[in-house]
Amino acid sequence: MFYLKSECRAQMKKSVTYNVDVSIDCDGRIFESQCECAAGMGPNAHCKHVCCVLIALYYFSNNGEIVTEETCTQRLQTFHKSKRFKGSPIKACDLSVSAVRASNINFDPRPRASRNTSNYQDYFRNICLNHKYGSTLPIVQLYPPANIYGVVTDHDYFEFHPEDKWLSENCISTITDEEISKIESFTSGQAKHPRWKEERCKRLQSSSFGRICKATERTDFEKLARSMTEIVDLKTAPILHGQKYEKSGLSKYKQDFGRSPVNCGIYVSKSHPFIAASPDGIINDTVVEVKCPFVAKDKMISPKTIPFLLYSDGKLMLNESHNYHYQVQG
């Protein structure tokens, strides 16, 4: 005979538990059972608490597992977790603080030597703005941004404005033939040369002419300007595909037309030094621009597979409304 003593929690009152006693013979037959609940009077009690204990005993005999209530030491600690606040927030000005107590409160956290000093606000502002982590400090949000255009009007005693001086030093307002040749030589190799990316950010490149000419009132000009003046090292699948097969395209052009394009860098316009272009190759006065569209990879070349092509008199032509047409014209 086996005797089992257990506790079963009440269903509707979790704080109440009932003692359940069950005796079972060797064949698994229930000999006696009792429970402390109203319906569990022994020796032949058959309330739900007795049934729950028997089901737990059945699972234990089959799987060797039994579900019991976790003890306080088995549960994760929760004393360090703040309880949810169910009230409404109160403003500091509405706090009930007595006048006597409020008069003794010192709200000035500064040292005594730094209180009521002249120009302290300007001193503190300069410390925050000139800090090496100033842009990330939350307190900087209290100060309005500086007027970057004020430098021009505040220093009008200079011979040249700072903008004009910067444009002149970088050969963007005026440029000589010597500087044009020097920039083209330094940027030869294009994307492989770090100077090429730097020079591209100084001028409007022909690859951006399409987006500039098509800009409307709905265009985000700040985003457009940022895309042309910031160095971004993109390594997307279409760009890598174009870089991989650019030399193959130039070799195919040489094979079909018997003319070998010369690699070049950035060509700056002498009459308009703020615009420039960097073709893939040049033959005398002919510009060679290679396009390896990723969308037409392993496909036949046609207007259906390449969106910037169309048929004109039975020949493939560049679509004049596409940005590539603006680039070639530039």
For each residue, the residues with C-beta under 8 A, 3 or more apart:
1: 23 24 25 26 31
2: 23 24 25 26
3: 21 22 23
4: 21 22 23 24 53 57
5: 19 20 21
6: 19 20 22 53 56
7: 17 18 19 20
8: 17 18 20 35 49 52 53
9: 14 16 17 18 69
10: 13 14 16 17 18 37
11: 48
12:
13: 10 16
14: 9 10
15:
16: 9 10 13
17: 7 8 9 10
18: 7 8 9 10 35 36 37 40 49
19: 5 6 7 35 36
20: 5 6 7 8 33 34 35 36 40 49 50 53
21: 3 4 5 32 33 34 35 42
22: 3 4 6 30 32 33 50 53 54 57
23: 1 2 3 4 30 31 32 33
24: 1 2 4 28 29 30 31 57
25: 1 2 28 29 31
26: 1 2
27:
28: 24 25
29: 24 25
30: 22 23 24 33 54
31: 1 23 24 25
32: 21 22 23 42 43 44
33: 20 21 22 23 30 40 42 43 44 45 46 50
34: 20 21 40 41 42 43 45 50
35: 8 18 19 20 21 39 40 41 42 45 47 49 50
36: 18 19 20 40
37: 10 18 40 47 49
38:
39: 35 45 47
40: 18 20 33 34 35 36 37 45 47 49 50
41: 34 35 45
42: 21 32 33 34 35 45
43: 32 33 34
44: 32 33
45: 33 34 35 39 40 41 42 50
46: 33 50 51
47: 35 37 39 40 50 51
48: 11 51 52
49: 8 18 20 35 37 40 52 53
50: 20 22 33 34 35 40 45 46 47 53 54
51: 46 47 48 54 55
52: 8 48 49 55 56
53: 4 6 8 20 22 49 50 56 57
54: 22 30 50 51 57 58
55: 51 52 58 59
56: 6 52 53 59 60 66 67
57: 4 22 24 53 54 60 61
58: 54 55 61 62
59: 55 56 62 63 65 66 67
60: 56 57 63 64 65 66
61: 57 58
62: 58 59
63: 59 60
64: 60
65: 59 60
66: 56 59 60
67: 56 59
68:
69: 9
70: 74 75
71: 74 75
72: 75
73:
74: 70 71
75: 70 71 72 78
76:
77: 80
78: 75 81
79:
80: 77
81: 78
82:
83:
84:
85:
86:
87:
88:
89:
90: 94 95
91: 94 95
92: 95
93:
94: 90 91
95: 90 91 92
96:
97: 101 102 105
98: 101 102
99: 102 103
100: 103 104
101: 97 98 104 105
102: 97 98 99 105
103: 99 100
104: 100 101
105: 97 101 102
106:
107:
108: 115
109:
110: 114 115
111: 114 115
112: 115
113: 117
114: 110 111 117 120
115: 108 110 111 112
116:
117: 113 114 120 123
118:
119: 122 123
120: 114 117 123 124
121: 124 125
122: 119 125 126
123: 117 119 120 126 127
124: 120 121 127 128
125: 121 122 128 129 143
126: 122 123 129 130
127: 123 124 130 131
128: 124 125 131 134 137 139 140 143
129: 125 126 134 140 143 146
130: 126 127 134
131: 127 128 134 137
132:
133: 136 137
134: 128 129 130 131 137 140
135: 140
136: 133
137: 128 131 133 134 140
138: 141
139: 128 142
140: 128 129 134 135 137 143
141: 138
142: 139
143: 125 128 129 140
144:
145:
146: 129 150
147: 150
148: 151
149: 152 153
150: 146 147 153 154
151: 148 154 155 162
152: 149 155 156 161 162 163
153: 149 150 156
154: 150 151
155: 151 152 158 162
156: 152 153
157:
158: 155 161 162 165
159:
160: 164 165 168
161: 152 158 164 165
162: 151 152 155 158 165 166
163: 152 166 167
164: 160 161 167 168 173
165: 158 160 161 162 168 169
166: 162 163 169 170
167: 163 164 170 172 173
168: 160 164 165 171 172 173 174
169: 165 166
170: 166 167 202
171: 168 174 175 176 179 183 268 273
172: 167 168 175 202 203 273 274
173: 164 167 168 273 274
174: 168 171 273
175: 171 172 179 180 268 270 273
176: 171 179 180
177: 180 181 270
178: 181 182
179: 171 175 176 182 183 268
180: 175 176 177 183 184 267 268 270
181: 177 178 184 185
182: 178 179 185 186
183: 171 179 180 186 187 199 265 266 268
184: 180 181 187 188 264 265 266 267 268
185: 181 182 188 265
186: 182 183 193 195 199 265
187: 183 184 190 193 195 196 199 265 266 278
188: 184 185 193 263 264 265
189: 192 193 196 263 265
190: 187 193 196 265 278
191: 196 197 243
192: 189 196
193: 186 187 188 189 190 196 197 265
194: 197 198
195: 186 187 198 199
196: 187 189 190 191 192 193 199 200 265 266 278
197: 191 193 194 200 201 231 233
198: 194 195 201 202 231
199: 183 186 187 195 196 202 203 266 276
200: 196 197 203 205 266 276 278
201: 197 198 228 229 230 231
202: 170 172 198 199
203: 172 199 200 266 268 273 274 275 276
204: 208 209 212 228 274 275 276
205: 200 208 209 228 275 276 277 278 330
206: 209 275 276 277 278 326 327 328 329 330
207: 277 323 327 330
208: 204 205 211 212 227 228
209: 204 205 206 212 213 323 326 327 329 330
210: 213 214 322 323 324 325 326 327
211: 208 214 215 224 323
212: 204 208 209 215 224
213: 209 210 326
214: 210 211 323
215: 211 212 219 221 224
216: 219
217:
218:
219: 215 216 224
220: 223 224
221: 215 224 225
222: 225 226
223: 220 226 227
224: 211 212 215 219 220 221 227 228
225: 221 222 228 229
226: 222 223 229 230
227: 208 223 224 230 232
228: 201 204 205 208 224 225
229: 201 225 226
230: 201 226 227
231: 197 198 201
232: 227
233: 197
234: 239
235: 239 240
236: 239 240
237: 240 241 294
238: 241 242 293 294 295
239: 234 235 236 242 243
240: 235 236 237 243 244
241: 237 238 244 245 292 294 297
242: 238 239 245 246 290 291 292 294
243: 191 239 240 246
244: 240 241 292
245: 241 242 248 249 292
246: 242 243 249 250 280 290 292
247: 250 251
248: 245 251 252
249: 245 246 252 253 280 290 291 292
250: 246 247 253 254 261 280 281 288 290
251: 247 248 254 255
252: 248 249 255 256
253: 249 250 256 257 259 261 281 288 290
254: 250 251 257 258 259 260 261
255: 251 252
256: 252 253
257: 253 254
258: 254
259: 253 254 283
260: 254 283
261: 250 253 254 280 281 282 283 288
262: 281 282 283
263: 188 189 280 281
264: 184 188 267 278 279 281 282
265: 183 184 185 186 187 188 189 190 193 196 278
266: 183 184 187 196 199 200 203 276 277 278
267: 180 184 264 276 277 278 279
268: 171 175 179 180 183 184 203 273 275 276
269: 272 273 275 276
270: 175 177 180 273
271:
272: 269 275
273: 171 172 173 174 175 203 268 269 270
274: 172 173 203 204
275: 203 204 205 206 268 269 272 330
276: 199 200 203 204 205 206 266 267 268 269
277: 205 206 207 266 267 287 327 330
278: 187 190 196 200 205 206 264 265 266 267
279: 264 267 282 287 288 289
280: 246 249 250 261 263 288 289 290
281: 250 253 261 262 263 264 287 288 290
282: 261 262 264 279 286 287 288
283: 259 260 261 262 286 288
284:
285:
286: 282 283
287: 277 279 281 282 328
288: 250 253 261 279 280 281 282 283
289: 279 280 324 327 328
290: 242 246 249 250 253 280 281
291: 242 249 308 324
292: 241 242 244 245 246 249
293: 238 296 297 305 306 308
294: 237 238 241 242 297
295: 238 305 306 307
296: 293 299 300 301 305 306
297: 241 293 294
298:
299: 296 305
300: 296 305
301: 296 305 306 309 316
302: 305 306 309 316
303: 306 307 309 310 311 316
304:
305: 293 295 296 299 300 301 302
306: 293 295 296 301 302 303 309
307: 295 303 319 322
308: 291 293 318 319 322 323 324 325
309: 301 302 303 306 316 317 318 319
310: 303 316 317 319
311: 303 314 315 316 317
312: 315 317
313:
314: 311
315: 311 312
316: 301 302 303 309 310 311
317: 309 310 311 312
318: 308 309 322 324 325 328
319: 307 308 309 310 322 324 325
320: 325
321: 325
322: 210 307 308 318 319 325 326
323: 207 209 210 211 214 308 326 327
324: 210 289 291 308 318 319 327 328
325: 210 308 318 319 320 321 322 328 329
326: 206 209 210 213 322 323 329 330
327: 206 207 209 210 277 289 323 324 330
328: 206 287 289 318 324 325
329: 206 209 325 326
330: 205 206 207 209 275 277 326 327
